[in-house]
């Protein structure tokens, strides 16, 4: 399994050419792509998202929220904030989903580097 962040998925939907989009496309074609629940929410929040893109998003399996998820996510965010680092709630929830399932993340959002450094999040 490989998880995609909304930033990379939006770039894929727009048809952009970049390494993260290539990885996402390969994972999607191989049926290895998954999304964190919060990413599904972010992606479907676009009021102008075409119906076929909505259907594509909903076809991608969603990572299950594991018991204790909310507590672990809170502690993860506290860890980064304790280091005076940026830790948006949505990013924290995506990172925690990936960590819980030991799944690497495709992203173009550099804020995830802190989760990599301090929590062992695997980035592609």
ROTORDREN-955849 format. One line per 5 residues: number of its first residue (from 0); their letters; for each residue y negated, z, x of N, C-alpha, C, O. Coordinates in steps of 0.02 Angstrom, whole numbers, plus 32768, in hexadecimal, padded with zeros to 4 digits. Layout:
% residues N
NUM	A	Y Z X Y Z X Y Z X Y Z X ~ ... .
***
This chain:
% residues 124
0	XXXXX	803C 8000 8029 8000 8000 8000 7FC2 8000 802B 7FC0 801C 8062 ~ 7F8E 7FE0 8011 7F4D 7FDD 8031 7F19 7FE6 7FFA 7F1A 7FC3 7FC8 ~ 7EEA 8014 8004 7EB6 8021 7FD3 7E77 7FFC 7FE6 7E67 7FF4 8021 ~ 7E54 7FE4 7FB3 7E14 7FC2 7FBF 7DDB 7FEA 7FA1 7DE0 8003 7F69 ~ 7DA6 7FF1 7FC6 7D69 800F 7FAD 7D43 7FDC 7F83 7D4C 7FA0 7F8A .
5	XXXXX	7D19 7FF5 7F56 7CF4 7FC8 7F2A 7CC7 7F98 7F51 7CBD 7F5F 7F3B ~ 7CAC 7FAD 7F8A 7C80 7F80 7FB0 7CA5 7F41 7FC5 7C8A 7F0A 7FC1 ~ 7CE2 7F48 7FDC 7D09 7F0E 7FF1 7D21 7EE6 7FB4 7D24 7EA9 7FB7 ~ 7D32 7F09 7F7E 7D4A 7EE5 7F42 7D11 7EBC 7F24 7D1D 7E84 7F0D ~ 7CD5 7ED6 7F23 7C9B 7EB1 7F0A 7C90 7E73 7F35 7C83 7E3D 7F1B .
10	XXXXX	7C95 7E7A 7F77 7C8E 7E41 7FA4 7CC4 7E0D 7F96 7CB6 7DD1 7F98 ~ 7D01 7E23 7F88 7D37 7DF5 7F76 7D27 7DD0 7F36 7D2F 7D93 7F32 ~ 7D10 7DF4 7F03 7CFF 7DD5 7EC3 7CC7 7DA1 7ECC 7CC8 7D6D 7EAB ~ 7C98 7DAF 7EF9 7C60 7D81 7F04 7C74 7D45 7F30 7C4E 7D16 7F38 ~ 7CB2 7D47 7F4C 7CC9 7D10 7F75 7CAE 7D11 7FBC 7CAF 7CDE 7FDE .
15	XXXXX	7C97 7D4B 7FD3 7C7E 7D50 8017 7CB6 7D48 8049 7CF1 7D53 803A ~ 7CA4 7D33 8085 7CD4 7D29 80BB 7CC7 7D5E 80F0 7C92 7D61 810E ~ 7CF9 7D89 80FA 7CF3 7DBE 812D 7D39 7DDA 8137 7D66 7DCF 810E ~ 7D43 7DFE 816D 7D85 7E19 817D 7DA0 7E47 8147 7DDB 7E45 8137 ~ 7D74 7E71 812A 7D8C 7E9F 80F6 7DA3 7E79 80B8 7DD3 7E8D 8097 .
20	XXXXX	7D80 7E43 80A8 7D92 7E1A 806D 7DD5 7DF7 807A 7DFE 7DF1 804D ~ 7DDE 7DE0 80B8 7E1E 7DC0 80C9 7E58 7DF1 80C2 7E8C 7DE0 80A6 ~ 7E4F 7E2E 80DB 7E82 7E62 80D5 7E91 7E72 808C 7ECB 7E78 8078 ~ 7E5D 7E78 8064 7E64 7E87 801D 7E8A 7E4E 7FFA 7EB8 7E5B 7FD3 ~ 7E78 7E11 8009 7E99 7DD7 7FEC 7EE3 7DD5 7FFD 7F0D 7DC7 7FD2 .
25	XXXXX	7EF3 7DE3 803C 7F39 7DE5 8051 7F60 7E1C 802F 7F99 7E12 8019 ~ 7F42 7E57 8029 7F62 7E90 8008 7F6D 7E82 7FBE 7FA0 7E94 7FA2 ~ 7F3C 7E61 7F9F 7F41 7E4F 7F59 7F7A 7E1C 7F4E 7FA2 7E24 7F20 ~ 7F7C 7DE9 7F78 7FB0 7DB6 7F73 7FF5 7DD2 7F80 8026 7DBC 7F62 ~ 7FFA 7E04 7FAC 803A 7E24 7FBC 804C 7E5C 7F8C 8081 7E7B 7F92 .
30	XXXXX	8021 7E67 7F5B 802B 7E9D 7F2A 802F 7EE2 7F4B 8054 7F0E 7F35 ~ 8008 7EEA 7F80 8004 7F2A 7FA4 7FC4 7F4F 7F95 7FBC 7F89 7FA8 ~ 7F96 7F2E 7F72 7F54 7F4B 7F66 7F56 7F80 7F2F 7F76 7F77 7EFC ~ 7F33 7FB7 7F3C 7F29 7FEC 7F0A 7EDF 7FFF 7F0A 7EBA 7FEF 7F39 ~ 7ECB 8021 7ED5 7E86 803A 7ED1 7E87 8084 7EC3 7EB4 809E 7EA2 .
35	XXXXX	7E55 80A7 7EDC 7E4A 80ED 7EC9 7E2C 80EE 7E84 7E07 80C0 7E72 ~ 7E3B 8121 7E5B 7E1F 8123 7E17 7DD3 811B 7E14 7DBA 80F7 7DE8 ~ 7DAF 813A 7E41 7D66 8135 7E3F 7D4F 80EE 7E4F 7D1A 80D9 7E37 ~ 7D74 80C9 7E77 7D62 8084 7E85 7D68 8058 7E47 7D3F 802C 7E3C ~ 7D9C 8066 7E1E 7DA3 8041 7DDF 7D65 804D 7DB4 7D49 801F 7D97 .
40	XXXXX	7D4F 808B 7DB1 7D13 809D 7D8A 7CD6 8079 7DA6 7CAF 805C 7D80 ~ 7CCD 807A 7DE8 7C94 8059 7E07 7C94 800E 7DF7 7C61 7FF2 7DE4 ~ 7CCD 7FEE 7DFF 7CD2 7FA6 7DF6 7CC7 7F92 7DAD 7CA6 7F5F 7DA0 ~ 7CE1 7FB8 7D7F 7CD9 7FA7 7D38 7C95 7FBB 7D1C 7C86 7FAC 7CE2 ~ 7C6C 7FDB 7D44 7C29 7FF0 7D2E 7BF6 7FB8 7D2E 7BBF 7FC0 7D13 .
45	XXXXX	7C07 7F7F 7D4A 7BD9 7F46 7D4C 7BD6 7F27 7D07 7C08 7F0A 7CF0 ~ 7B9D 7F2B 7CE4 7B98 7F10 7CA0 7B9F 7EC4 7C9D 7BAC 7EA8 7C68 ~ 7B96 7EA2 7CD7 7B9B 7E59 7CD9 7BDD 7E40 7CF6 7BE4 7E04 7D04 ~ 7C0D 7E6D 7CFE 7C4D 7E5A 7D1B 7C73 7E2D 7CEA 7C80 7E40 7CB2 ~ 7C84 7DF0 7D00 7CA8 7DC2 7CD4 7CEC 7DDF 7CBF 7D0B 7E05 7CE4 .
50	XXXXX	7D02 7DCB 7C85 7D41 7DE4 7C68 7D7D 7DD9 7C97 7DA7 7E05 7C9D ~ 7D80 7D9E 7CB7 7DB9 7D91 7CE3 7DBA 7DC0 7D1F 7DEF 7DD1 7D38 ~ 7D7F 7DD4 7D37 7D7B 7E04 7D6F 7D8F 7E4A 7D58 7DAF 7E6F 7D7D ~ 7D7C 7E5C 7D1B 7D91 7E9C 7CFE 7DDD 7E9E 7CFB 7DFC 7ED1 7D0D ~ 7DFB 7E68 7CE4 7E44 7E66 7CDE 7E65 7E6A 7D23 7E99 7E8B 7D2A .
55	XXXXX	7E48 7E49 7D55 7E62 7E4D 7D99 7E62 7E95 7DB1 7E95 7EAE 7DCB ~ 7E2A 7EB7 7DA8 7E25 7EFD 7DBE 7E59 7F28 7D9B 7E79 7F52 7DBB ~ 7E62 7F1E 7D5B 7E91 7F47 7D35 7EDA 7F38 7D44 7F06 7F5F 7D33 ~ 7EE7 7EFF 7D64 7F2B 7EEE 7D78 7F3F 7F10 7DBA 7F7B 7F16 7DC9 ~ 7F0F 7F26 7DE0 7F1D 7F47 7E20 7F34 7F8E 7E12 7F11 7FB2 7DEE .
60	XXXXX	7F6D 7FA3 7E2D 7F84 7FE8 7E22 7F51 801B 7E3A 7F2D 8010 7E6B ~ 7F4E 8052 7E17 7F20 8088 7E26 7F46 80C3 7E44 7F7B 80D6 7E2C ~ 7F2B 80E0 7E79 7F4A 811A 7E98 7F49 8155 7E68 7F17 8162 7E46 ~ 7F7F 8179 7E65 7F85 81B3 7E3A 7F5E 81EE 7E57 7F5D 81F7 7E94 ~ 7F3F 8214 7E2C 7F1E 8251 7E42 7F53 8288 7E48 7F75 8298 7E18 .
65	XXXXX	7F59 82A2 7E85 7F8D 82D4 7E94 7F75 831A 7E82 7F39 8328 7E82 ~ 7FA4 8347 7E73 7F90 838C 7E66 7F68 83A9 7EA1 7F79 839E 7EDB ~ 7F33 83CC 7E91 7F08 83EA 7EC5 7ED3 83BA 7EE1 7EAE 83CC 7F0E ~ 7ED1 837E 7EC5 7EA4 834A 7EDE 7E5B 8361 7EDF 7E39 8358 7F11 ~ 7E44 837E 7EA8 7DFD 8390 7EA3 7DEA 83C5 7ED6 7DB4 83C2 7EF3 .
70	XXXXX	7E17 83F4 7EE2 7E09 8429 7F14 7E08 840A 7F5A 7DDB 8419 7F82 ~ 7E39 83DF 7F69 7E3B 83BF 7FAB 7DFC 8394 7FB6 7DE0 8393 7FEC ~ 7DE8 8370 7F82 7DAC 8346 7F88 7D6E 8371 7F94 7D44 835F 7FBD ~ 7D69 83A9 7F72 7D31 83D6 7F7D 7D2F 83F0 7FC4 7CFA 83F4 7FE3 ~ 7D69 8403 7FDD 7D6C 841D 8022 7D5E 83E5 8055 7D40 83F1 8089 .
75	XXXXX	7D75 83A9 8046 7D68 8370 8072 7D1D 8363 8076 7D01 8359 80AC ~ 7CFC 8363 803D 7CB4 8357 803B 7C8F 838F 8060 7C60 8383 8085 ~ 7CA6 83CD 8056 7C87 8406 8079 7C8E 83FF 80C4 7C60 840F 80EA ~ 7CC8 83E6 80DA 7CD3 83DC 8122 7C9F 83AD 813F 7C82 83BB 8173 ~ 7C94 8374 811E 7C63 8344 8137 7C1C 835E 8132 7BF4 8357 8161 .
80	XXXXX	7C0C 837D 80F9 7BC9 8399 80F2 7BBC 83D0 8126 7B84 83D8 813E ~ 7BF0 83F5 8137 7BEA 8429 816B 7BD9 840C 81AF 7BBE 842F 81DA ~ 7BEB 83CD 81B9 7BDA 83AA 81F8 7B99 8383 81F1 7B88 8359 821B ~ 7B74 8390 81BB 7B34 836F 81AD 7B3C 8323 81A5 7B11 82FC 81B7 ~ 7B76 8310 8188 7B84 82C9 817D 7B7D 82B8 8133 7B82 82E3 8107 .
85	XXXXX	7B70 8279 8127 7B6B 825F 80E3 7BB0 825E 80C3 7BE0 8247 80E2 ~ 7BB5 8277 8086 7BF5 8278 8062 7BE8 8270 8018 7BE8 82A1 7FF2 ~ 7BDE 8232 8003 7BD3 8225 7FBC 7C13 8239 7F96 7C4A 8233 7FAF ~ 7C0A 8250 7F59 7C43 8267 7F32 7C75 822E 7F27 7CB1 8238 7F2F ~ 7C5E 81F3 7F14 7C8C 81BC 7F08 7CB4 81AB 7F47 7CF0 81A0 7F44 .
90	XXXXX	7C92 81A9 7F80 7CB5 819B 7FBF 7CE8 81D1 7FCF 7D1F 81C2 7FE6 ~ 7CD6 820F 7FC2 7D04 8247 7FCE 7D42 8240 7FA3 7D7A 824A 7FBA ~ 7D39 822E 7F64 7D72 8226 7F36 7D9F 81EC 7F4B 7DDC 81F0 7F46 ~ 7D81 81B6 7F62 7DA9 817D 7F7B 7DCF 8192 7FB9 7E0B 8185 7FBE ~ 7DAD 81B2 7FE7 7DCF 81C8 8025 7E08 81F8 8015 7E3D 81F3 8032 .
95	XXXXX	7DFC 8227 7FE7 7E30 8258 7FD7 7E6D 8236 7FB7 7EA6 8249 7FC5 ~ 7E61 8204 7F8C 7E99 81DF 7F6F 7EC3 81BD 7FA5 7F00 81BF 7FA3 ~ 7EA1 819E 7FD5 7EC4 817D 800C 7EEA 81AF 8037 7F23 81A3 804B ~ 7ECA 81E7 8046 7EEB 821A 806E 7F28 8236 804B 7F5C 8241 806A ~ 7F22 8243 800A 7F5B 825E 7FE4 7F97 8230 7FE4 7FD0 8247 7FE5 .
100	XXXXX	7F8B 81EF 7FE4 7FC1 81BE 7FE1 7FD1 819F 8025 7FFC 8173 802A ~ 7FAE 81B5 8059 7FB6 819A 809D 7FB0 814E 809D 7FDA 812A 80B8 ~ 7F79 8137 807E 7F6C 80F0 8076 7F2C 80DE 809D 7EFA 8101 8097 ~ 7F2D 80A9 80C4 7EF0 8094 80E7 7EBE 8076 80B6 7ED0 805F 8080 ~ 7E7F 8076 80CA 7E48 805E 809F 7E26 8021 80BE 7E15 8021 80F9 .
105	XXXXX	7E1E 7FEE 8094 7DF5 7FB4 80A6 7DAF 7FC3 808C 7DA6 7FCF 8050 ~ 7D7E 7FC1 80B8 7D39 7FCE 80A2 7D08 7FAF 80D3 7D18 7FA1 810C ~ 7CCC 7FA4 80BA 7C96 7F8E 80E6 7C60 7FC5 80E8 7C2C 7FBC 8109 ~ 7C6D 7FFC 80C6 7C3E 8034 80C2 7C49 8061 8100 7C7D 8082 8106 ~ 7C17 8063 812B 7C1D 8089 816A 7C20 80D4 815F 7C32 80F9 818D .
110	XXXXX	7C0D 80EC 8124 7C11 8134 8116 7C58 814E 811B 7C62 818A 8125 ~ 7C8A 8123 8113 7CCF 8139 8117 7CE6 814A 815E 7D1A 8169 8167 ~ 7CBF 8136 818F 7CCF 8147 81D5 7CD3 8192 81DF 7CFC 81AA 8207 ~ 7CA8 81B8 81BD 7CA9 8201 81C3 7CEB 821D 81A8 7D06 824D 81C4 ~ 7D05 8200 8172 7D45 8217 8157 7D7E 8206 8188 7DAF 822A 818D .
115	XXXXX	7D76 81CF 81AB 7DA6 81BC 81DE 7DA6 81EF 8217 7DDA 8206 822D ~ 7D6B 81FF 822E 7D64 822B 8268 7D7A 8272 8259 7D9D 8291 8281 ~ 7D66 828D 8220 7D72 82D4 8213 7DAE 82E3 81E6 7DC4 831C 81E2 ~ 7DC9 82B0 81C4 7E01 82BD 8196 7E3D 8290 81A2 7E71 8297 8182 ~ 7E36 8261 81D0 7E6F 8235 81E0 7E79 81FB 81B0 7EAE 81DD 81AF .
120	XXXX	7E46 81EA 8188 7E4B 81B1 815C 7E56 8172 8186 7E33 8166 81B7 ~ 7E87 814B 8172 7E95 810C 8196 7E6C 80D4 8177 7E6F 80C8 813B ~ 7E45 80B2 81A2 7E1B 807B 818C 7E35 803A 81A9 7E4C 8037 81E1 ~ 7E31 8005 817F 7E45 7FC3 8197 7E07 7F97 819E 7E0C 7F5D 81B1 .
***
